Each structure stands twice: as structure tokens, then as C-alpha cells.
């Protein structure tokens, strides 16, 4: 199969799970013998533009006519079987969909976030969930609150983009790949065409290393930002420490806007280590040495790569009981779920996950089995090619094929229970 992947790469200054997913899918397809080409833009290139060029970038967010012409010409020349669209913000724009329509090429789009219904794509504002713009034709609340970068001016292009291109997305994409059932449920309720939305979880490469002992630390690995629950984790860990600790330290690895705050909080303590930004090899080793990974997100995550990576390394997770985490973590089996936003519940889960070595090891083995069943490269390749073929068939038949059984909102959920003491 010949595939053209369309992606606007996020800035290299911050780790991007989305960039990783794109790169790993491209590598997976190529290793299986498919021909994969790339049509990309890089947000890093904005810094090298002239001042007028930088000023023009917001104007290109809703529509970039140059991209439409360039991509349409390439599609006519190369004739791929399918185009796989990932991120188009800020330099590509939904003009890529018009180019695909011009060339008559089927389109699959992975929805990595909630930008179809929320201008910044987070469904999160001021430390809590927010759905004010969901279902609105004009997402004016996002502008009023300055949801993107805390700036009304910066939010305007995203709000305009969502308003003017909503129907173009809904009619121009043959297959939307949601990365969790929780995400799909939100999008279907918002009015997106259910028959085009299927669930295809991200896959995670086998790390080649698994936990071989009881673990030596609890690990937070990710962006140091308020929606990721960093402040919640610090509050919960202070509560754990006040009660005598759990016998292992907390390691925080990552970068982001709260880096100074985290570094200052960890300074001088022997129960916390701020490790900074790890490279991929350090991440693999750090996960495999963990008692558990901690994912206390305040926002409703569409997936949770670090949780799936922990599963691959035979390590359980402690995660917030909302969003995709409730289908990734089977509470009490592959990890523990805490009440979202509740530091006491998180603290109790941290104590529990670190207190019983035998039970923890069994959770780790169950987590690895869950990885093999749902998040391995073999499963990821099978599902990806399946959806490509479905999109091609839908375009050839002049309609939209139904999602495969078990991949829509009626499919089975895992780990959906949460309750009891400590949210577990």
C-alpha cells in the first residue's frame, strides 16, 4: 500500500507524544513493506521567518492556499492509495483536505486531541474540565477566556478555524481514528458523524526491557504543566511524606512551564528527585525501574502513552479515573485509579501501589498481558491497515463503511470501574 502521511511537527523545544506516534507509525508501516511518504511542515521553522512571515502565520491557521496547491500537485503526481492526516496546526491548515478532494484520494485522520470541538483541543480551563465550546457553531467562550496560551488574540485563529472548517473536516475525511473510546464518545455527542469515527488505540513499541525486581522509585514522566496534574502530585506526595513516606522516592522527569516550581519543590529533599528532560533511552530504563508510573492528569486525556509504555515494561500505573485512563488501567488489576483532582485519593493510591511487592508484581504481569492484547506493534499494524482499507473501500463505493464490530462506542471497555477508598 502507498501512504502519504500529512503532519505539522510540533516544536522540538518540548517533547511531543504526537510527533512520536507519527514517527513510530511510519516506521511500523515501512517495516511491513508499505511505501510511506511524508508531507510535513515544522513549527520550528517559524522562528527563521521574516517578521512579516511570522505575522502572517495566524492568518494561515484557518486556510493556507499555498499548501492546497502544493499538496494537490503532489497527489496527482504520486497517486497514493490513502492520505493519513495527523496535525495541521499551524502551517498546513485544513486546506490539505481540499487538496485531497481535488485529487480524489481517500483520507484517514487521527484525532490526537479535541480540536474538532475545542479550539485549544484540551477540554480543560482554569484547572478543571471545560466543555463550553462543545456543540457550538461559534466557539466564542474560548476567545473570551483566552484558552490558547492565555491570550484572546492567540485564540482567535483557532476559534475561526474551528468555526469555518468544521463541515470540511466532517465531510472531507473518510475515516476518523479516535485514540480512545472516551474521546470518541465526546466527539459523537458533539455531533460529529458517528459512522466515520472508529477507535484505534496508539501502539507502543516493545521497549526491549522489563522490570526485573520490585522497582526503585515512583515515576512521573511527562510535560510539567498544570493539566498533567503536576501540582496535584506534589500536594499528594507532601501528604505521603508527612505520613512517613512509602520507602521509595518520587522521580519527576520532563520539562514545561512548571519546571522551576517543580525544581524548587524538590530541592533539598531525599524523597524526591527532579531528573529534568530524559532522552528516549533514559525513559525506557526509568520506566523499567519503577514501582509504578503516575499519571494524575487533571484534563481528560485522549490516550496515555506513558501508561501504555509502563504496561510494555511490566509496570503498573496510578492514574486519574477519567478520560482514556479508565480503559487503559483496569483498576486493581493492572494498576490503580484515583479520584480526579483529589490529592488525598492520589496519596492513598501511591501508598497502596508501593506497599505490597507481590501484588504489585502481579499487577505488572497483568499490565504486560494487556499491552500484548491491545497496544503492541502487531496489533497496531493490523488495525491501521484495516482502517486504510476501509477508507479506500468507502471512497470507491461512494459511501462510508460502518466501523468494525467492537471498535465503536458499543465495544467493550476495560477498567471502567472506580470507587471505594482512594478511588480504587
N, C-alpha and C positions, 0 to 999 in steps of 0.2 A: 504494500500500500504506500502511496505517496502522500505525505502530510506536510502542510505548511503551518508552522506554529507562529502566531502573532502575539507579541508581548512587549510592553513597555517596561523595561527593567527599572526597579526601584533603586534609589541611591545606595551606593556601596558604603556610605558612612554609617549605615545602620543595617544589622542583619535582617534579611528578608526571607521568611519562610516561603513566600510565594515564588521568589526567584529560584529557591532550591527545588521546589516542586516542579517547576518548569524544566529546569536542567535535568532533574532525575527522570522525568517522563521522556524527555528527548533521548537520553541515554538508553533508557529501557527499550524504547521503540527501535532505535538503531541497532541495539544488540540482538533484537529479534529479527533483523533483516529488513525492516521497513525503511524507506527513504524519508528522511525528515529534514526539511529546510526551515530557516528562520527568517522572519520579517520583524525586525526589532527597532526600538528606539531606546535610549538610555537617559534617565533623568540626570545622570552625572554630566551629560553634555550641555545642560542648561547653563552651567557656570561659565563655560567657554564662549557663550554667545555674546554678541554686542549688546549694549544697553537697549537699543530698540528691539533686538531679538528677544531679550528677556521680558521686556514689557509686553510683547506680543503673545507670550506663552498662554496667559489666561484666556485670550481670545480663541486659541486653538483647542481648548478643552472640549467645547461642545462640537466643534467641527473643524477638521483640518483638510482643506480641499487638495493640498499637495499630496497628502498620504493617499487619498482616494485615487488620484491619477497614477501614482507610483505603484500602488498595490494592484490596481486593475490591470496595468500593463504587465506586471509580473505574473499574474494569474493567467492571463491569456497566453503568455509565452511558455509557462511551465505546466499548466493544467494539472494541479494536484487533485487527488481524489477527494480530499476534505481539508478544510481550514480549521485549525483549533485556536480559538481566541482566548487569551488569558486577560491581562491587564491592558487597558488602552489609555490610561491617565498618566501624564497629562499631554503627551506629544502625539499619540496616534489618533485618539478620538473614535467615536462610532462611525466615522467615515469609512473605516475598514469594512463595516457591514455593507455599505453601499457598493464598495468595490467588489465584494464577493457576489452581490446580487447582479452587478454588471456582467461578471464573468460566469454566472450560473453555477457557482461552486458551493456544495453543501458546507454548512457552518456548525461546528460544535463550540460551545463556550463554557469554560469552567468558571463558576461563580465562587471566588475565594472569600467574599465578604458580602455585605448587604448594600452595595452601591446601587442596586436596582430599586431600592426603596428608601435609602437614607443617604444623603449627599456625601458625608464622610465615610459611610459604609460600616459604622460601628454599632449602631443602635445603643449608643452609650453617651451620656452627657452629665457633667457635674457629679461624677461619682456614682451614677445609678443608670439603670436601663431607661431608654427613651424610645418611644415609637410615635412621636408626634407627626412625623412626615409620612409614615407608612399609610399607603392608600390615598394620599393627597396628590392631586394633579400638579399643584404648585407647592413645592416644599419650602414655604416661606418661614416656618419655625426655625429651620436650620440657619437661615440667614439672620433672623432676629437674634438667635443665640450665639452666632459666630461659631458654629460647631466645628469647622475645619480650622485648625491652628489658632483657635480662639480669636478669629478675625471674621467680621462680617464681610469685608471686602474679598478676602480669600475664599469665602464660602460661596459667593455669588456664582462664579463659573461652574461649580459643581451642581448647584441648585438648577441653574439654567440647563445644564447638560442633562440632568435627570428629567426635567420637565419636557424638553423638546425632543429627546431621543428615546423616551420610554417605549413608544409604539414601534420604533425602528428596531429596538432590541427584541421585542416580543414577537415581531413578525419576521425578522431577518435571521433568526437563529433556529436551526432545525432541532438542536438538542442542547439543553442546558444541563450541565453536570453540577449538581449540588454536592458539597463535600460532607454533608451530614443530613440526616432526616430532620433534625431540629431546624436547620437552615431552610430546607425545602418547605416545611410546614409554615414558616413565617412568610415565605415568598408566595405560596399558594394563597394564604389568607389575604395577602396584599392585592391579589387579583391577577398575578402572573398566570400564564396558561399552564395548567397542571399537566396537560398531556405532553408538554415539551420538557418538563422538569423530572430528572431522574437523580437518584443518589448514587454517587461513585466516590467512595472514600479515597483520600490520598493514600498512596502506598509509601512504605518506608524501607529503604534498603537494609538488608541484614547487616548489622554492624560488624559482624565477624568476631565479636567478643560478648560474653555474657557474664553476669555476676557469678563469681565462684565462691563467695563467702557470705557473711551476713551484711556486708556493706559497712562503710566507714563514715558516711555523712548523709544528711538530708540535702537535697539539691533543688534550688530554683534556677532554671536555665531559660532565659528569655529576655525580652525587652523590658528595661527598667522604666515602666510607665504606670501611672495610676490605674488604667483599665486592666492591667495584668495582675493587679492585686498585690503589688509590692508593699504598699503601706499596710494593707491588711495583714500580710505575712509578718511584717516587723512587729505589729501590735500583738499578734498571736504568739510570736516567738518570745517576746518580752514576758508574756503570761506564762509560757512554758518554763522560761528561765527562772521566774520568780518562784515556781514550784519545785525547783531543783534540777531542771533540765531533763534530757532523755538519754544522756550518755554518749551522744554523738553530736558533732557541731552541725550548724547550718551553713552551707556554702551557697553563695549567690553569684551567678556568672551571667554577665550580659552588659549591655550598655543602653543608654537612653536618658531622657530628661531628668530622671530621679537619681542619676549616678552619684552626684555629690552628696545627696541626702543619705543614700544607702552607705556610701563610703564613710561618712561621718558617724552614722549609727553603728557601723561595725568596728570602727577604730577602737583599739584597746581592749577588745573582748576576746576571750579564748573560746567562746561557744559559737562565734560567727566568723566567717571568712568571706570577704568580698574579693572575688577572683578576677574581676574585670571581664573583658570580652575574650572568650575562648575561640581557638580555631577548631575546625571540624574534628581533628584527631583528639584534641583535648576534650571536646564534647562527648565523643564516643567513650573515652576512658572514664570521664567523670560520671556519666550515667551508669556505666557498668560497676562503679564503686559505690553506688548509692544504696542506702537503706530504702529510700523511696524518692521519687521526684515529686515536687509540689507545684500544682497549677491552680492557684487560688483566684483566678480571673474574676474581676467584677463584671466585665462585659460577657455577653452570651457568645462564646466562641463558636465559629462555624466548624472548626475541627479541633486540633490539639496535637500538633506534630510531636511535641516533647513527650506527651503521654504515649503515643504510638512507638516512639523511639525507646522509651523505657520498657514497654512490653517486649520489643525485639531483644532487649538485653536481659530479659527475665527479671525485671524490676517493677514492683507495684507503684501505683501513683496515689497521691492525695489530691483531689480536685474538687472544684466547686460544683454543686449539684444543679447545674443548669446548662443550657445550650447543648453543644455536642458532647460534653463530658459524660452526660448520663447514658449515652450509647457507646462510649468508649470504655468507661470504667463500670464494671459490674460490682456494685457496692458490696464489700465484704468478701468478694471472690478474687477480683484482680486488683483491688485497691479499696480506697475509702472515699466517700463523698461527704463534703461538709456543707453546712448551710451557707449559701452565698452571702458574702458581706459580713459574716458573723465571726469575729476573731476568737470567741470562746469555743465555737464549734470547730474551727480550724485547729486551735490549740489541742483540743481533745483528740482529734484525728491524728495529729502529729505524735501525741503520746502513745496512742494505740498502735500506730504503724511501726513504732520503734520498740515496743515493749515485748513482743513475742517473736523470737527469732524463727521458731518452727513454723508458726502461722504466716509470718512474713515470707519465708521461702516458698511455702505452698502458694501464696498469692502470686509470687513471681513466676512460678511454673505455670499457673493458670493464665497469667498475663501473656506468657510466650505462646501458649496454645491459641489464645485469642488473636494474637498477631499472625500466626500461621494461617488461621482461618480467614482473616479479613483484611490484613494490611501488608502482606508480603508482596514482593515484586511479581511473582507468578499470578497472584490474584489481581494485582493492579493492571498488568498487561492484558489479561483476559477481559476485564471489564472495559478497559479503554478501547480496545479493538472492537468489542461488541457494540459500543456506543457509536464509534465511527461508522460501522456498517449499518447501524440503524438510521443514522443521519443520511447516509448515501441512499439507502432504500427509500426513506421518506421523500427525499428530493426527487428521486427517479419516479416515484409513484404519484407525485403531485400532492402528497399529504403528509401527515405526521403519524408515525407508528406509535403505538401505545408503549409505555415503559414496560420493560420485562417484569414478570411477576416477582414480587418481593423487593423491588427497587423503588417503589413509590411510597406514599405516606402510609399504606396499609401493611408494609413489610414489617418484619419483627424488629423490635427494639431490644437492645441489651442494656443491662444496668440501669433500668428506668426507675428503680425503687430508691427512695431516700427518706430517711426519717429516723426516729429514735435518738438516743443520746449522741450528741456530737455530730448529727447529720449523717449517721452511718447505720 
